[in-house]
Amino acid sequence: MRGTVTDLVTGLVLAGVTIKLMPGNYTGTTDTDGIYRISPMASGKYTITYSLPLYEDLVQSDYEVKLGTVSTLNNSLKPL
């Protein structure tokens, strides 16, 4: 799984965003270009939480991951 996280208002990329997938202990962090990569992962449905201080957490439920494929999931976080 990979993607880019941006600021919802400005469109600028966000570095340091923590991405957590549950169940399991899958985590990732965006780099200076706002890009994250998390692998390998088991097939199944996950709840994904994006968090960064001074921004609202974003939670997506029932995101399906299939083994052997690379999913791209881009998102934007709203400033507080």
Secondary structure, DSSP 4 states (H G I P E B T S, - for coil): -EEEEEETTT--B-SS-EEEEETTTEEEE--TTSEEE-----SEEEEEEEE-TTB--EEEEEEEE-TT---B--EEE-B-
